[in-house]
Amino acid sequence: MNSLDTNVLVYAVSSLEGDKEKAARKLLARASDAGWPIPAQVYGEFFAVMTRRQYMTRKEARSAIHAFSAVMPALPSSVTAHAAALKLATEKQVQYWDALIIAICAEHGVTQLYTEDTPSAPKLLGVKCVSPFGVK
């Protein structure tokens, strides 16, 4: 099972990066069609990025998240995922919020995460991190 990180959603709905936008839109279409689950943390980060940088109003960002989650269900976090994220962040030098997304994926059986943040990392908690911008 696959999932997406925040950067894919941000690039997919913005016109900031040209080639990254095209690749992200293609990947988002695949994810939407297949109903890939998305960690709820990703939706929260999307809201924060889009509103902090003023790419969207709060209402627009909330509407986008509702549209995404209607076809890509949110995966909740748990105390166990937070503990795994703390361990991963400490032992593998992964940023905590990225580690939490990976831990949530692992907890829910996601084996591949498309992310710009840890593309060269080996499998972390059984989750392979893949660069979204090398996807055909």
DSSP file (Angstrom, degrees, kcal/mol; ACC not computed):
  #  RESIDUE AA STRUCTURE BP1 BP2  ACC     N-H-->O    O-->H-N    N-H-->O    O-->H-N    TCO  KAPPA ALPHA  PHI   PSI    X-CA   Y-CA   Z-CA
    1    1 A M              0   0    0      0, 0.0   110,-2.2     0, 0.0   111,-1.6   0.000 360.0 360.0 360.0 144.5    0.0    0.0    0.0
    2    2 A N  E     -a  112   0A   0    108,-0.2     2,-0.3   109,-0.2   111,-0.2  -0.689 360.0-178.4-112.2 162.2    1.2    3.5   -0.8
    3    3 A S  E     -a  113   0A   0    109,-1.6   111,-2.5    -2,-0.2     2,-0.3  -0.947  19.3-122.7-151.1 171.6    0.8    7.0    0.7
    4    4 A L  E     -a  114   0A   0     33,-0.3     2,-0.2    -2,-0.3   111,-0.2  -0.889  14.4-137.1-120.8 148.9    1.8   10.6    0.1
    5    5 A D    >>  -     0   0    0    109,-2.0     4,-1.1    -2,-0.3     3,-1.0  -0.531  37.3 -96.5 -95.4 169.8    3.7   13.1    2.1
    6    6 A T  H 3> S+     0   0    0      1,-0.3     4,-2.5     2,-0.2     3,-0.2   0.850 117.0  63.1 -54.8 -42.5    2.8   16.8    2.5
    7    7 A N  H 3> S+     0   0    0      1,-0.2     4,-2.5     2,-0.2    -1,-0.3   0.822  99.4  55.0 -60.6 -31.3    5.1   18.1   -0.2
    8    8 A V  H <> S+     0   0    0     -3,-1.0     4,-2.1   106,-0.3    -1,-0.2   0.936 110.4  45.1 -66.7 -44.6    3.3   16.1   -2.9
    9    9 A L  H  X S+     0   0    0     -4,-1.1     4,-1.4    -3,-0.2    -2,-0.2   0.916 113.7  50.0 -64.2 -42.4   -0.1   17.7   -2.0
   10   10 A V  H  X S+     0   0    0     -4,-2.5     4,-0.6     1,-0.2     3,-0.5   0.948 114.0  43.5 -62.0 -49.8    1.4   21.2   -1.7
   11   11 A Y  H >< S+     0   0    0     -4,-2.5     3,-0.6     1,-0.2     6,-0.2   0.855 109.2  59.5 -64.5 -33.8    3.1   20.9   -5.1
   12   12 A A  H 3< S+     0   0    0     -4,-2.1    -1,-0.2     1,-0.2    -2,-0.2   0.809 112.9  35.9 -66.8 -30.1    0.0   19.4   -6.7
   13   13 A V  H 3< S+     0   0    0     -4,-1.4     2,-0.2    -3,-0.5    -1,-0.2   0.405 111.9  67.2-106.1   2.8   -2.2   22.3   -5.9
   14   14 A S    <<  -     0   0    0     -4,-0.6     3,-0.2    -3,-0.6    41,-0.0  -0.705  68.6-139.7-116.0 170.5    0.3   25.1   -6.4
   15   15 A S  S    S+     0   0    0     -2,-0.2    -4,-0.1     1,-0.1    -3,-0.1  -0.284  70.1 110.0-119.5  46.5    2.1   26.5   -9.4
   16   16 A L  S    S+     0   0    0     -5,-0.2    -1,-0.1     1,-0.1    -5,-0.1   0.742  77.6  30.1 -94.6 -26.0    5.3   27.0   -7.6
   17   17 A E  S >  S-     0   0    0     -6,-0.2     3,-1.6     1,-0.2     2,-0.8   0.321  73.9-153.2-128.0   9.2    7.7   24.5   -9.0
   18   18 A G  T 3> S+     0   0    0      1,-0.3     4,-2.0     2,-0.2    -1,-0.2  -0.341  90.1  30.9  60.1 -99.7    6.9   23.7  -12.7
   19   19 A D  H 3> S+     0   0    0     -2,-0.8     4,-2.3     1,-0.2    -1,-0.3   0.871 121.4  52.5 -61.4 -39.2    8.2   20.1  -13.1
   20   20 A K  H <> S+     0   0    0     -3,-1.6     4,-2.8     1,-0.2    -1,-0.2   0.898 107.2  53.4 -64.0 -39.0    7.5   19.2   -9.5
   21   21 A E  H  > S+     0   0    0      2,-0.2     4,-2.5     1,-0.2    -2,-0.2   0.931 109.7  47.6 -60.8 -45.9    3.9   20.4   -9.9
   22   22 A K  H  X S+     0   0    0     -4,-2.0     4,-2.0     2,-0.2    -2,-0.2   0.931 114.5  45.2 -62.4 -46.6    3.4   18.2  -12.9
   23   23 A A  H  X S+     0   0    0     -4,-2.3     4,-2.3     1,-0.2    -1,-0.2   0.901 113.7  50.3 -63.9 -41.5    4.8   15.1  -11.2
   24   24 A A  H  X S+     0   0    0     -4,-2.8     4,-2.8    -5,-0.2    -2,-0.2   0.900 109.7  50.2 -65.4 -40.7    2.9   15.8   -8.0
   25   25 A R  H  X S+     0   0    0     -4,-2.5     4,-2.1    -5,-0.2    -1,-0.2   0.902 111.1  49.2 -64.4 -39.9   -0.4   16.2   -9.9
   26   26 A K  H  X S+     0   0    0     -4,-2.0     4,-1.8     2,-0.2    -2,-0.2   0.923 114.3  45.0 -64.0 -44.2    0.2   12.9  -11.7
   27   27 A L  H  X S+     0   0    0     -4,-2.3     4,-2.5     1,-0.2    -2,-0.2   0.888 111.0  53.1 -68.1 -39.7    1.0   11.1   -8.5
   28   28 A L  H  X S+     0   0    0     -4,-2.8     4,-2.8     2,-0.2     5,-0.2   0.890 106.8  53.1 -62.8 -38.9   -2.0   12.7   -6.7
   29   29 A A  H  X S+     0   0    0     -4,-2.1     4,-2.6     2,-0.2    -1,-0.2   0.920 110.1  47.7 -62.0 -43.6   -4.3   11.5   -9.5
   30   30 A R  H  X S+     0   0    0     -4,-1.8     4,-2.1     2,-0.2    -2,-0.2   0.929 113.7  47.6 -60.5 -45.5   -3.0    7.9   -9.0
   31   31 A A  H  X>S+     0   0    0     -4,-2.5     5,-2.2     2,-0.2     4,-1.1   0.900 113.5  47.2 -64.4 -42.0   -3.4    8.2   -5.2
   32   32 A S  H  <5S+     0   0    0     -4,-2.8     3,-0.4     2,-0.2    -2,-0.2   0.931 112.2  49.2 -65.6 -46.1   -6.9    9.6   -5.6
   33   33 A D  H  <5S+     0   0    0     -4,-2.6    -1,-0.2     1,-0.2    -2,-0.2   0.874 118.1  40.2 -60.7 -37.9   -8.0    7.0   -8.1
   34   34 A A  H  <5S-     0   0    0     -4,-2.1    -1,-0.2    -5,-0.2    -2,-0.2   0.549 107.2-124.1 -90.9  -8.5   -6.6    4.2   -5.9
   35   35 A G  T  <5 -     0   0    0     -4,-1.1    -3,-0.2    -3,-0.4    -4,-0.1   0.868  35.6-170.0  69.4  36.8   -7.8    5.6   -2.6
   36   36 A W      < -     0   0    0     -5,-2.2    -1,-0.2    -6,-0.2     2,-0.2  -0.343  23.1-118.0 -59.0 136.7   -4.4    5.6   -1.0
   37   37 A P        -     0   0    0      0, 0.0   -33,-0.3     0, 0.0    37,-0.2  -0.500  26.1-153.8 -75.8 149.9   -4.6    6.4    2.7
   38   38 A I  E     -c   74   0B   0     35,-2.8    37,-2.5    34,-0.2   -33,-0.1  -0.988  22.3-110.7-126.7 129.1   -2.9    9.6    4.0
   39   39 A P  E >>  -c   75   0B   0      0, 0.0     3,-1.4     0, 0.0     4,-1.1  -0.344  24.6-128.9 -56.2 135.1   -1.6   10.2    7.5
   40   40 A A  H 3> S+     0   0    0     35,-3.0     4,-2.1     1,-0.3     5,-0.2   0.829 108.8  66.7 -56.0 -31.5   -3.8   12.8    9.2
   41   41 A Q  H 3> S+     0   0    0     34,-0.4     4,-2.6     1,-0.2    -1,-0.3   0.869  96.0  55.6 -55.5 -38.7   -0.5   14.5   10.1
   42   42 A V  H <> S+     0   0    0     -3,-1.4     4,-2.6     1,-0.2    -1,-0.2   0.918 106.1  49.6 -62.5 -44.0    0.0   15.2    6.4
   43   43 A Y  H  X S+     0   0    0     -4,-1.1     4,-2.1     1,-0.2    -1,-0.2   0.893 111.2  49.9 -63.6 -38.1   -3.4   16.9    6.1
   44   44 A G  H  X S+     0   0    0     -4,-2.1     4,-2.2     2,-0.2    -2,-0.2   0.916 111.5  47.6 -64.9 -43.1   -2.5   19.1    9.1
   45   45 A E  H  X S+     0   0    0     -4,-2.6     4,-3.0     2,-0.2     5,-0.3   0.896 109.3  54.5 -64.4 -39.9    0.9   20.0    7.6
   46   46 A F  H  X S+     0   0    0     -4,-2.6     4,-2.7     1,-0.2     5,-0.3   0.938 108.9  48.3 -57.8 -47.9   -0.8   20.8    4.3
   47   47 A F  H  X S+     0   0    0     -4,-2.1     4,-2.0     1,-0.2     5,-0.3   0.928 113.4  47.5 -58.2 -46.7   -3.2   23.2    6.1
   48   48 A A  H  X S+     0   0    0     -4,-2.2     4,-2.6     2,-0.2     5,-0.3   0.928 115.1  44.3 -63.0 -46.8   -0.3   24.9    8.0
   49   49 A V  H  X S+     0   0    0     -4,-3.0     4,-2.2     1,-0.2     6,-0.3   0.945 114.7  47.5 -64.1 -49.1    1.9   25.3    4.9
   50   50 A M  H  <>S+     0   0    0     -4,-2.7     5,-2.0    -5,-0.3     6,-2.0   0.852 119.8  37.8 -66.0 -34.6   -0.9   26.5    2.6
   51   51 A T  H ><5S+     0   0    0     -4,-2.0     3,-0.6    -5,-0.3    -1,-0.2   0.861 114.5  52.7 -85.3 -36.8   -2.2   29.1    5.1
   52   52 A R  H 3<5S+     0   0    0     -4,-2.6    -2,-0.2    -5,-0.3    -3,-0.2   0.907 115.4  41.4 -64.5 -40.5    1.1   30.2    6.5
   53   53 A R  T 3<5S-     0   0    0     -4,-2.2    -1,-0.2    -5,-0.3    -2,-0.2   0.438 112.3-123.4 -86.1   1.3    2.5   31.0    3.1
   54   54 A Q  T < 5S+     0   0    0     -3,-0.6    -3,-0.2     2,-0.2    -4,-0.1   0.806  71.9 131.7  60.1  34.4   -0.9   32.5    2.1
   55   55 A Y  S   <S+     0   0    0     -5,-2.0     2,-0.3    -6,-0.3    -4,-0.2   0.747  80.1  12.2 -78.8 -26.2   -1.3   30.1   -0.9
   56   56 A M  S    S-     0   0    0     -6,-2.0    -1,-0.2    -9,-0.1    -2,-0.2  -0.976  80.8-113.1-144.0 154.5   -4.8   29.5    0.3
   57   57 A T     >  -     0   0    0     -2,-0.3     4,-2.6    -3,-0.1     5,-0.2  -0.392  41.6-103.9 -75.3 168.3   -7.2   31.0    2.9
   58   58 A R  H  > S+     0   0    0      1,-0.2     4,-2.5     2,-0.2     5,-0.2   0.902 124.3  50.8 -60.5 -40.5   -8.1   28.8    5.9
   59   59 A K  H  > S+     0   0    0      2,-0.2     4,-2.3     1,-0.2    -1,-0.2   0.916 110.8  47.8 -65.0 -42.6  -11.4   28.1    4.3
   60   60 A E  H  > S+     0   0    0      2,-0.2     4,-2.4     1,-0.2    -2,-0.2   0.910 112.4  49.1 -64.1 -42.4   -9.9   27.0    1.0
   61   61 A A  H  X S+     0   0    0     -4,-2.6     4,-2.3     2,-0.2    -2,-0.2   0.913 111.0  49.9 -64.7 -42.1   -7.3   24.8    2.7
   62   62 A R  H  X S+     0   0    0     -4,-2.5     4,-2.3    -5,-0.2    -2,-0.2   0.915 111.1  49.5 -62.0 -42.5  -10.1   23.2    4.8
   63   63 A S  H  X S+     0   0    0     -4,-2.3     4,-2.3     2,-0.2    -2,-0.2   0.894 109.6  51.4 -63.6 -40.3  -12.1   22.5    1.6
   64   64 A A  H  X S+     0   0    0     -4,-2.4     4,-2.8     2,-0.2    -1,-0.2   0.918 110.2  49.1 -62.8 -42.9   -9.1   21.0   -0.1
   65   65 A I  H  X S+     0   0    0     -4,-2.3     4,-3.1     2,-0.2    -2,-0.2   0.903 109.7  51.5 -64.3 -41.3   -8.5   18.7    2.8
   66   66 A H  H  X S+     0   0    0     -4,-2.3     4,-1.1     2,-0.2    -1,-0.2   0.915 112.0  47.3 -60.8 -41.8  -12.1   17.6    2.8
   67   67 A A  H  X S+     0   0    0     -4,-2.3     4,-0.7     2,-0.2     3,-0.3   0.928 114.3  46.5 -66.0 -44.8  -11.9   16.9   -0.9
   68   68 A F  H >X S+     0   0    0     -4,-2.8     4,-2.5     1,-0.2     3,-1.3   0.952 112.8  48.8 -60.3 -49.5   -8.6   14.9   -0.5
   69   69 A S  H 3< S+     0   0    0     -4,-3.1    -1,-0.2     1,-0.3     5,-0.2   0.675  98.4  68.6 -71.8 -15.2   -9.9   12.9    2.5
   70   70 A A  H 3< S+     0   0    0     -4,-1.1    -1,-0.3    -3,-0.3    -2,-0.2   0.807 119.8  19.8 -68.6 -28.2  -13.1   12.0    0.7
   71   71 A V  H << S+     0   0    0     -3,-1.3    -2,-0.2    -4,-0.7    -1,-0.2   0.578 131.0  45.6-114.9 -17.3  -11.1    9.9   -1.7
   72   72 A M  S  < S-     0   0    0     -4,-2.5    -1,-0.2    -5,-0.2   -34,-0.2  -0.843  88.2-139.7-128.4  93.4   -7.9    9.3    0.4
   73   73 A P        -     0   0    0      0, 0.0   -35,-2.8     0, 0.0     2,-0.3  -0.140  18.0-111.8 -61.2 145.5   -8.9    8.4    3.9
   74   74 A A  E     -c   38   0B   0    -37,-0.2    -5,-0.0    -5,-0.2     0, 0.0  -0.558  21.0-142.6 -77.7 136.7   -7.0    9.9    6.8
   75   75 A L  E     -c   39   0B   0    -37,-2.5   -35,-3.0    -2,-0.3   -34,-0.4  -0.891  20.8-134.8 -98.0 122.7   -4.8    7.6    8.9
   76   76 A P        -     0   0    0      0, 0.0     2,-0.2     0, 0.0    32,-0.0  -0.357  12.2-127.0 -75.5 156.5   -4.9    8.5   12.6
   77   77 A S        -     0   0    0     -2,-0.1     2,-0.3   -38,-0.0    24,-0.0  -0.556  24.1-162.5 -93.2 167.4   -1.9    8.6   14.8
   78   78 A S     >  -     0   0    0     -2,-0.2     4,-2.2     1,-0.1     5,-0.2  -0.895  37.5-101.5-141.1 169.7   -1.6    6.8   18.1
   79   79 A V  H  > S+     0   0    0     -2,-0.3     4,-2.3     1,-0.2     5,-0.2   0.878 124.0  55.0 -60.4 -37.6    0.6    6.9   21.2
   80   80 A T  H  > S+     0   0    0      2,-0.2     4,-2.3     1,-0.2    -1,-0.2   0.907 107.0  49.0 -63.1 -42.5    2.5    3.9   19.8
   81   81 A A  H  > S+     0   0    0      2,-0.2     4,-2.5     1,-0.2    -2,-0.2   0.902 110.2  51.3 -64.2 -40.7    3.2    5.8   16.6
   82   82 A H  H  X S+     0   0    0     -4,-2.2     4,-2.3     2,-0.2    -2,-0.2   0.908 110.3  48.9 -63.4 -40.8    4.4    8.8   18.5
   83   83 A A  H  X S+     0   0    0     -4,-2.3     4,-2.0     2,-0.2    -2,-0.2   0.913 112.1  48.4 -64.2 -42.2    6.8    6.5   20.6
   84   84 A A  H  X S+     0   0    0     -4,-2.3     4,-2.6     1,-0.2    -2,-0.2   0.881 110.7  52.1 -64.4 -37.8    8.1    4.9   17.4
   85   85 A A  H  X S+     0   0    0     -4,-2.5     4,-2.9     2,-0.2     5,-0.2   0.905 108.0  50.6 -66.1 -41.5    8.6    8.4   15.8
   86   86 A L  H  X S+     0   0    0     -4,-2.3     4,-1.9     2,-0.2    -1,-0.2   0.915 112.7  46.8 -61.6 -42.5   10.6    9.6   18.9
   87   87 A K  H  X S+     0   0    0     -4,-2.0     4,-3.1     2,-0.2     5,-0.3   0.929 114.0  47.5 -64.6 -45.5   12.8    6.5   18.6
   88   88 A L  H  X S+     0   0    0     -4,-2.6     4,-2.6     1,-0.2     6,-0.8   0.913 112.0  49.9 -62.3 -44.0   13.3    6.9   14.9
   89   89 A A  H  X S+     0   0    0     -4,-2.9     4,-0.6     4,-0.2    -1,-0.2   0.875 116.7  42.2 -62.7 -37.3   14.1   10.6   15.2
   90   90 A T  H  < S+     0   0    0     -4,-1.9    -2,-0.2    -5,-0.2    -1,-0.2   0.922 123.0  34.6 -75.6 -46.0   16.6    9.8   17.9
   91   91 A E  H  < S+     0   0    0     -4,-3.1    -3,-0.2    -5,-0.2    -2,-0.2   0.806 129.0  30.9 -84.2 -30.6   18.3    6.8   16.4
   92   92 A K  H  < S-     0   0    0     -4,-2.6    -3,-0.2    -5,-0.3    -1,-0.2   0.347  99.5-121.1-112.9   4.9   18.2    7.6   12.7
   93   93 A Q     <  +     0   0    0     -4,-0.6     2,-0.3    -5,-0.3    -4,-0.2   0.811  58.3 153.0  60.2  32.5   18.4   11.4   12.8
   94   94 A V        -     0   0    0     -6,-0.8    -1,-0.2    -9,-0.1    -2,-0.1  -0.733  55.4 -99.7 -89.9 140.7   15.0   11.9   11.0
   95   95 A Q     >  -     0   0    0     -2,-0.3     4,-2.7     1,-0.1     3,-0.3  -0.333  34.9-119.9 -57.3 141.2   13.1   15.0   11.7
   96   96 A Y  H  > S+     0   0    0      1,-0.2     4,-2.5     2,-0.2     5,-0.2   0.899 109.9  48.9 -55.0 -47.7   10.3   14.2   14.3
   97   97 A W  H  > S+     0   0    0      1,-0.2     4,-1.7     2,-0.2    -1,-0.2   0.861 113.5  47.3 -67.0 -33.8    7.3   15.2   12.1
   98   98 A D  H  > S+     0   0    0     -3,-0.3     4,-2.3     2,-0.2    -1,-0.2   0.900 111.4  52.1 -67.8 -41.0    8.7   13.1    9.2
   99   99 A A  H  X S+     0   0    0     -4,-2.7     4,-2.7     1,-0.2    -2,-0.2   0.875 107.0  53.4 -62.2 -37.5    9.3   10.2   11.6
  100  100 A L  H  X S+     0   0    0     -4,-2.5     4,-2.6     2,-0.2    -1,-0.2   0.916 107.8  49.6 -65.0 -42.5    5.7   10.5   12.8
  101  101 A I  H  X S+     0   0    0     -4,-1.7     4,-2.3     2,-0.2    -2,-0.2   0.924 113.0  47.3 -61.3 -44.0    4.4   10.2    9.2
  102  102 A I  H  X S+     0   0    0     -4,-2.3     4,-2.7     1,-0.2    -2,-0.2   0.922 112.1  49.8 -63.1 -44.0    6.6    7.2    8.6
  103  103 A A  H  X S+     0   0    0     -4,-2.7     4,-2.4     2,-0.2    -2,-0.2   0.883 110.1  50.2 -63.8 -39.3    5.5    5.6   11.9
  104  104 A I  H  X S+     0   0    0     -4,-2.6     4,-1.4     2,-0.2     6,-0.2   0.923 111.2  49.5 -64.5 -43.6    1.8    6.2   11.1
  105  105 A C  H ><>S+     0   0    0     -4,-2.3     5,-2.6    -5,-0.2     3,-0.6   0.948 111.7  48.3 -58.2 -48.8    2.3    4.6    7.7
  106  106 A A  H ><5S+     0   0    0     -4,-2.7     3,-1.3     1,-0.2    -2,-0.2   0.905 108.7  53.8 -58.9 -43.0    4.0    1.6    9.3
  107  107 A E  H 3<5S+     0   0    0     -4,-2.4    -1,-0.2     1,-0.3    -2,-0.2   0.793 113.0  43.4 -62.7 -28.9    1.3    1.2   11.9
  108  108 A H  T <<5S-     0   0    0     -4,-1.4    -1,-0.3    -3,-0.6    -2,-0.2   0.247 119.9-101.8-105.4  11.6   -1.4    1.0    9.2
  109  109 A G  T < 5 +     0   0    0     -3,-1.3     2,-0.4    -4,-0.3    -3,-0.2   0.624  67.2 150.6  82.7  12.5    0.4   -1.3    6.7
  110  110 A V      < -     0   0    0     -5,-2.6    -1,-0.3    -6,-0.2  -108,-0.2  -0.674  19.8-178.8 -76.4 128.6    1.6    1.4    4.3
  111  111 A T        +     0   0    0   -110,-2.2    17,-2.9    -2,-0.4     2,-0.4   0.562  63.0  43.7-107.4 -11.8    4.9    0.1    2.7
  112  112 A Q  E     -ab   2 128A   0   -111,-1.6  -109,-1.6    15,-0.2     2,-0.5  -0.978  59.6-171.5-141.6 126.2    5.8    2.9    0.4
  113  113 A L  E     -ab   3 129A   0     15,-2.8    17,-2.7    -2,-0.4     2,-0.8  -0.967  18.2-142.8-118.6 122.6    5.7    6.7    1.1
  114  114 A Y  E     +ab   4 130A   0   -111,-2.5  -109,-2.0    -2,-0.5     2,-0.3  -0.767  42.9 151.1 -84.2 113.6    6.3    9.2   -1.7
  115  115 A T        -     0   0    0     15,-2.3    18,-0.1    -2,-0.8    -2,-0.1  -0.999  49.1-154.3-148.3 144.1    8.2   12.0    0.0
  116  116 A E  S    S+     0   0    0     -2,-0.3    15,-0.1    15,-0.2    -1,-0.1   0.620  91.0  70.0 -86.0 -16.5   10.7   14.6   -0.9
  117  117 A D  S    S+     0   0    0      1,-0.2    -1,-0.1     2,-0.1     3,-0.1   0.830 113.1  14.9 -78.8 -34.6   12.1   14.7    2.7
  118  118 A T  S >  S+     0   0    0      1,-0.1     3,-1.3    12,-0.1    -1,-0.2  -0.287  73.5 144.5-135.3  51.3   13.8   11.3    3.1
  119  119 A P  T 3  S+     0   0    0      0, 0.0    12,-0.3     0, 0.0    -1,-0.1   0.758  75.4  45.9 -67.7 -24.6   14.2   10.0   -0.5
  120  120 A S  T 3  S+     0   0    0     -3,-0.1    10,-0.1    10,-0.1    -2,-0.0   0.429  87.4 113.9 -97.7   2.6   17.6    8.3    0.0
  121  121 A A    <   -     0   0    0     -3,-1.3     8,-0.5     1,-0.1     3,-0.1  -0.412  66.0-125.2 -71.8 146.5   16.6    6.7    3.3
  122  122 A P        -     0   0    0      0, 0.0     7,-0.3     0, 0.0     2,-0.1  -0.111  60.0 -50.8 -71.5-174.7   16.5    2.9    3.5
  123  123 A K        -     0   0    0      5,-0.1     2,-0.5     3,-0.1     5,-0.2  -0.421  59.8-158.6 -59.4 130.4   13.3    1.3    4.7
  124  124 A L  B >  S-D  127   0C   0      3,-2.7     3,-1.9     1,-0.2   -18,-0.1  -0.971  74.9 -15.5-116.2 119.5   12.4    2.9    7.9
  125  125 A L  T 3  S-     0   0    0     -2,-0.5    -1,-0.2     1,-0.3     3,-0.1   0.787 130.6 -54.9  57.2  29.0   10.0    0.9   10.1
  126  126 A G  T 3  S+     0   0    0      1,-0.2     2,-0.6   -15,-0.0    -1,-0.3   0.512 114.1 120.7  84.7   5.1    9.3   -1.2    7.0
  127  127 A V  B <   -D  124   0C   0     -3,-1.9    -3,-2.7    -5,-0.1     2,-0.5  -0.909  55.1-145.7-107.0 121.3    8.3    1.9    5.0
  128  128 A K  E     -b  112   0A   0    -17,-2.9   -15,-2.8    -2,-0.6     2,-0.6  -0.741  11.2-144.7 -85.4 127.0   10.3    2.6    1.8
  129  129 A C  E     -b  113   0A   0     -2,-0.5     2,-0.4    -8,-0.5   -15,-0.2  -0.837  20.9-173.1 -95.0 124.1   10.6    6.4    1.2
  130  130 A V  E     -b  114   0A   0    -17,-2.7   -15,-2.3    -2,-0.6   -12,-0.1  -0.941  29.2-112.8-122.4 135.5   10.5    7.1   -2.6
  131  131 A S    >   -     0   0    0     -2,-0.4     3,-1.0   -12,-0.3   -15,-0.2  -0.508  20.7-151.3 -64.9 126.4   11.2   10.5   -4.3
  132  132 A P  G >  S+     0   0    0      0, 0.0     3,-0.6     0, 0.0    -1,-0.2   0.623  88.7  64.9 -74.2 -11.3    7.9   11.6   -5.8
  133  133 A F  G 3  S+     0   0    0      1,-0.2  -110,-0.1   -18,-0.1    -2,-0.1   0.314  92.7  57.8-102.0  10.7    9.7   13.5   -8.5
  134  134 A G  G <  S+     0   0    0     -3,-1.0     2,-0.3  -111,-0.1    -1,-0.2   0.240  81.1 118.3-110.0   7.8   11.3   10.6  -10.2
  135  135 A V    <         0   0    0     -3,-0.6  -108,-0.1     1,-0.1  -109,-0.1  -0.573 360.0 360.0 -80.7 133.7    7.8    9.0  -10.8
  136  136 A K              0   0    0     -2,-0.3    -1,-0.1  -110,-0.0    -3,-0.0   0.407 360.0 360.0 -94.8 360.0    6.8    8.4  -14.4
